[in-house]
Structures are given as structure tokens and as C-alpha cells.
Amino acid sequence: MIRYVATGIYGFWGLFLFLAAIEKFGDYLAAGTGFWSIVMLTIAGFCQLIAAVIAFGWAVLAFGTLRAKYLPYKLVNKYTVPAVIVGLAIVASIARSSSDESRAQKLGFKDSKEFSIARENNITNVTDYAKFVDVQRVKASEKAAQDALLAAEKEQKAKEEEAKCFEDAYCYASKHKDGNYICKIAVENSAQYQFKWTDGITESKFSAYNWYDKNRKLVTLFGHRAQAQNGFGAFKNIEYSCTFNADTGEVISVNLQ
């Protein structure tokens, strides 16, 4: 199975390198080519072509019997072959960069990077490239303005939702420090004797949320689904409340009756 995977990888690698080599040779007649750029394109193309042949060959000889028959050399192995292919690809890349630098200077571009961007957009002269840059700058500016507007609208919407939520104690607490668990523990710990909840699976232990002090973000939870043991050992239904800080989660007071 691993051999089939290796065959596929080297096959695709070889195809990619072959197409890249053809592209280098095709640039002979492109705008801005001169003697030096053609020499560098030739070097780049042949390096990638040789690398492609090696990759194809190694893909075909991936199976041990063929490799042992046609490549009985210890230096030709799964480590040296990819190293040679990568080395040739690096040389091709350096040669292509040198060709681009030469063509960029001849066509009047600032550097090979600028020329590379122009080539990717089918631009062959600095006048059209300047127009292209201006268009991209306008698009970027418009996008930045649109993003800023969307961010402002999102922020304004969040503020409006927060203000609306602030009117309801339950909404505010649920988005900050939800008091259900905090007050559950506080109520249990406040019982003098034994204590048990009587709420069902689908019922909440606290049936109401009210503001105790809105400015201080204090919320009071009320409930009645519990029983507490009195001094005589009997359980009786109780009502309870718990006031806590919805920003910090600090319990302010607990009342059982």
C-alpha cells in the first residue's frame, strides 16, 4: 500500500515539475526577455525537466523488484532521490528569480517582486501596472471603509442589545455570572439542618429573577422547590431567595423561610 502511495506522490510531483518546465520554456517569447533572462529560463526549465524525469522514474521503479534490477546502486535510495529533486527545484527557483529580475529592469519595474505581481495579472508594462496598483488601492480603501462600517454597526448593535438586556435581570445575569449554581450552593449551605430539593428534572430551582440594585448589578433569585428540616426533625416546604452580584458572582445574602 505504501508503495502505491509513493508512486502516486512522485507521479504528481513529476507532472507538476514537467508543467513548470514547459512554462519556463514558454517564457522565451514573453515581453522583456533578453540574453540573460533566456539563459536563466533555460537553466530553470532544464533543472525542472530533469527533476520531473527523476520523479517519474522513481515512481515507476517504486517496486522493489524493478528497483533492484535497474538501480542496483546504494547511493540511489529513498533519501537521496527526493534530495536531488528538491535541489534541482531550488536551483530552478533561483534561476527563475534571476530571469525575473532581468526582465523587471528591462521593462522598467522596480524589482522582481513587482514584476511577479504584474505577470500574475497579465501585465507587461509599468503604465498598466500603475493603473492596476491604483485600482487595487481603491478597492482596498473601499473594503477597509466597509469593514469599519460593519464593525461600527456590530458594535452599536451589541450596545443596544446590552442596554435592552440590562432591563431584565435574568437576561443580564445569564450573559454575565449566572446565579443558578452559585445560589444553589449558597442556599444549601444556609440550611441549619438537613436540606433537600424538590424540583423535577425539567424544573428550575429558582423561578424568578429580579433586580435588587440595578446600579450595583445585584440580582435576587427566588424559589420554593425545596424542603428544610426543622429543630424537631420534620421536613417542611420553604421559600428561599439569594442575592448575588451578576458581574462578580459574589453572594450578598441568602434567606430561607
N, C-alpha and C positions, 0 to 999 in steps of 0.2 A: 504493500500500500504506500509506504514511504517513497519507494522508487517511482511510482506513478505520479505522486505529488511533486517530486523533484523534477521529473520530466516536464510536467506542466509549467512549473515555475521557470525553468530555464528556457522552455519554448516561448513563453510570453516575453521573457526578458530579451531573448534573441530577436523576436519580432519587433519589440519596441526600439531596440538599438538599430535594427535594419532600417526602419522607417525614419528614425532620426538621421541616419547616414544619408539616405536619399534626400532628405530635406536640406542637408548641408550642401550636397552637390547641386541641388536646385537653386541655391542662392548665388551661383556663379553669375547669372544674368541680372541679379537684383540691382536696384539703384545704389550707387555709392561704392561698388566693388572696384578694387584696383589690384595691382600685383600682389601686395602683401596680404590683403584680405582673402584673395583667391588661394594663396599658399596656405594660409591658416585654415580656410574652409576645407581644403584638400586633406590636410593633416587630420582635422576633426572628423571628416567623413570617413577616411580610411581607418582611423582608430575605432570608430563606432562600427564600421563594417566588419573589421577583424573580430571585435568583441562579439558581434552578432553571430559570426561563423563559429566562434568558440562555444558560445552559449548553445547554439543549435546542435553542434557536435556533441557537447557534453550531455544534452538532453537525449540524443539518440543512443549514446553509449552509457546511459544510466544503469543499464542492467549489467550485472557482474560478468556474465559470460562474454558479452561483446567487448566490455572494457578490458578484460583480461587478455582477449585475443588481439585487439587493435591498439591498446595503450598499455603495454607491459612496462611502464616507467613509474617508478616510485614517486618521482617528483610531480607527476601529474595526478592530483588527487582532489578530494572534495574541499580542500583548503586552498590549494594554490590556484585552481581554476577560477573560482569567484574573485580571488585577489587580483588575478590578471585582468579579468573583465572590468572590475572596478577601477583598476589602474588605468586601463585604456580609456574608460569613460571620463576619468578625471583629466587626462591629457586632452581629450576631445573638448571638454568643457573649457579648459584654459585656452586652447587654440581658438574656439568659437568666440570667447571673450575678447581675445586679441583682434580677431576679424571685426567684431562689432565696434571696437574702439577705433580701428582704422576707418571703417565706414562712417562712423559718427563724426569724426573730424572732417572727412571729405564732404559730408552733406551739411556740415555746419551745426551739428548738435553739440550740446555742452559736454556730454560724456556718453559712455556706452549704456549706462542705465537709462538715460533719457531716450537714447536711440532704441533701446529694447522695448520701452513702453510704446514708442511710436510704431515700431514694427508690428507689435501685437495688435495694434489698432489700424493696420494697413496704411500707415502714414509714412511718406518717404521724403518730406521736406519740412524745414523748420517753420515755414509760414503756416502750413496746415496744422503743424504740431502746436504752434502758439494759439491758434483758434481752438484746437482741441482742449488745451490746458484751460483756456478761458471758460469754455463750456463746462468742463469738469468743476472748475472753481465755483461757477454759478450754481451748478447742481448741488455741490457740497454745502454752499451757503444756504440754499433753499431747504435742503434736508435738515441742516442744523437749526434753522428757524422753525421748521415744522416740528422737530423733536423737542425744541424748547417750549413751543406752544402746547404740545401734547403733555409734556411734563408739568407745565403750569396748570393745565386743565385737570390733570390727575391729582395734583396737589390740592387744588381748590375743591375737587370732589371729595377728597379724603377729609378735608377740614369740615365740609358741610355734613358728611356722614358722621364725623366725630361729634359735631355740635348737636346733630339730631339724636345720636346715641346717648349723649350726655343728659338728655331729658328723661331717659328711662334708666333706672338704677340697675335693672337686670342686664340690659344691653351693655352698659358701661362696665359692670363687673365682669361679664363674660368675655369682654375683649381685653381685660387687664388681669386682675387677680380674682379668678372665680372663687367665691367663698364656700361652695358646696363641701369640698373636702376639708378646708380649713375650719369651718364652723362645725362640721360633723365631729371632728376630733375634740374641738373645744367644748361642745355640748356634752359629749360622753365623759370628758374629764371633769365636768362641773357637777355631775351627779354625786350626791353624798353616799348613796348606797348602790345597789345593782341597777343596771340600766339596760334597756333593750329597745331596738327599733321595731316598729310595727308596719313600716311601709312595704308595699308589694314590689314585685320585680319591676313593674312599669311605672311606679310612683316615685316622686321625688321626696326626699326628706324635708325639703323646705318648699313651702307652697307660695311664698310671696317674697319679693324683694322691694324694699322701699329706701328712699334716701333718708339718712339720719342727719347728715350735714353735707349738703352738696358741695359747698366751697372747700371743705376738708376731705372730700371724696370718701365719706363714711357711709357705708351701706348696712342696713339691718335686714337680716333674713328671719322669716317667721315660719314656724312649722308646728304640727300637732300629731305627727305619726310616731309616737314613742311612749314608752311606759317607764316609770321610775319606781323604785322600791322605797316605801316609807319606813319610819322607825319601827313599825310593827311587823315588817317583812312582807307586807302586801304590795302588789304592783298596782299602780293606778295610771290612767291616761294623763298625759301632761301636755302643756303648750310650752314652747321654748322660742327664744329669739337669740340672735347673735349679731353683734355689730362689729364690723371689721373695716379696715382701710383698703379700699379697692385698688389703690396704687401700690401699696407695700405688702399687703396680705397680713398685716398685724391685726390680731383680735383685740378689740377695745373692751367689750363686755359681753357676758353671756347671762341670760335669765331663764330660769325654769320655774314653772308654776302649774 
